[in-house]
Amino acid sequence: MNRCFHIKDEIRILGIDDSALTGERILIVGAFFRGGMWLDGVMSSYLTRDGMDATDSIMSMIRSSKHFPQVRIIMLDGVSYGGFNPVDIVRLHEGTGIPVVVLMRKYPDLEMIRKALCHLPQGDERMAIFKRAGEIVEVKTADPLNPVYIQCSGIGFREAARIVRLSSTRSNIPEPLRVAHLIATGIVLGESRGKA
Amino acid sequence: MNRCFHIKDEIRILGIDDSALTGERILIVGAFFRGGMWLDGVMSSYLTRDGMDATDSIMSMIRSSKHFPQVRIIMLDGVSYGGFNPVDIVRLHEGTGIPVVVLMRKYPDLEMIRKALCHLPQGDERMAIFKRAGEIVEVKTADPLNPVYIQCSGIGFREAARIVRLSSTRSNIPEPLRVAHLIATGIVLGESRGKA
């Protein structure tokens, strides 16, 4: 079921990214933003490298936050956190009541993902979660040579694309994801690097 | 010696804050900003609670950063990090070549600080570092009821006040310090809280 809503420039967005794979416990960071402009809060939690706890870990981080009632949209950087720990975006939406948008810089190669997953326990279950994220749609950004790709749960592609564009104030990546990435790498590696 | 420079709206500022005192090793976070608008990088390090390593720890975090050549000003949230670990702002300026501005929400009570320090080893040395931060000057912010107070090394009060005001885009605290505080508390406590 898709929620229909009026989109304000200052729509509250929670962007979530993980850190580099430096151990078994992987730091995840949530950057709580007003649209594409202001960081209003930071939250963090941990999940297991190549584990199966990403959905529960992210869900409980959000639900226990003081910002939970204000978050209008959750943005993820792909559906795979801490290696191959998959996020079930349908369950994340249903368990929080908040629409979820997954953002990717490239169209994912599902065949390559399938091959990687078959070396891990519960490979079929992981693949099913990947597939549950559903259709992948291209979104044009301000940079015509660099579109991004999204998957959605609880929101239509058209509305999701509008939110992606309005929050991409600094690059072709929504600011909440860009900043969550800077924080996660800056804390775990001592200095931020790479791109969300 | 004060450096004279042209102040651009996008002057690169490094704001540094510490986290809550949850153990002996205290996380410090540097938020590297363009003026009061964009977070361009995050760095982090650790110092000892109530130790004497704050100056060296901050100095080496900055000098080892890829952003080091770009940082035009360092902003500190008071001169005491990780409890009563004092930052020598004269030495920090001399060791980095970058001017330092210390920001405080309240005029500090030096007599209370002196009393607290006498319970710690090297109390006199700590007090000397506090005093070396020099004159304290009030800066009017956009909120007339909430001025802030600054100390400076390597920059005049007038220029420092201009940079404080131009970077205080979201509150009466410069954005690099506000965001460094959100990150440090968000990582260590699981959720950001309080004010820089």
Contacts between the chains, C-beta under 8 A, distances in Angstrom:
chain1	res1	chain2	res2	distance
A	27	B	187	7.6
A	29	B	186	7.4
A	29	B	187	7.4
A	38	B	170	5.7
A	39	B	39	7.2
A	39	B	179	5.6
A	39	B	182	6.1
A	40	B	182	8.0
A	41	B	182	6.3
A	41	B	186	6.9
A	41	B	191	7.1
A	41	B	192	4.8
A	42	B	182	4.7
A	42	B	183	5.3
A	42	B	185	7.4
A	42	B	186	2.7
A	42	B	187	7.1
A	42	B	191	7.5
A	42	B	192	4.4
A	43	B	186	5.7
A	43	B	190	6.4
A	43	B	191	4.8
A	43	B	192	7.2
A	44	B	186	5.6
A	44	B	187	5.1
A	44	B	190	5.8
A	44	B	191	7.7
A	45	B	190	6.7
A	61	B	190	7.7
A	64	B	190	7.9
A	64	B	191	7.9
A	65	B	191	5.7
A	66	B	191	6.7
A	170	B	38	5.7
A	179	B	39	5.6
A	182	B	39	6.2
A	182	B	40	8.0
A	182	B	41	6.3
A	182	B	42	4.7
A	183	B	42	5.3
A	183	B	183	5.4
A	183	B	186	7.8
A	183	B	187	7.5
A	185	B	42	7.4
A	186	B	29	7.4
A	186	B	41	6.9
A	186	B	42	2.7
A	186	B	43	5.7
A	186	B	44	5.6
A	186	B	183	7.8
A	187	B	27	7.6
A	187	B	29	7.4
A	187	B	42	7.1
A	187	B	44	5.1
A	187	B	183	7.5
A	187	B	187	5.3
A	190	B	43	6.5
A	190	B	44	5.8
A	190	B	45	6.7
A	190	B	61	7.7
A	190	B	64	7.9
A	191	B	41	7.1
A	191	B	42	7.5
A	191	B	43	4.7
A	191	B	44	7.7
A	191	B	64	7.8
A	191	B	65	5.7
A	191	B	66	6.7
A	192	B	41	4.8
A	192	B	42	4.4
A	192	B	43	7.2
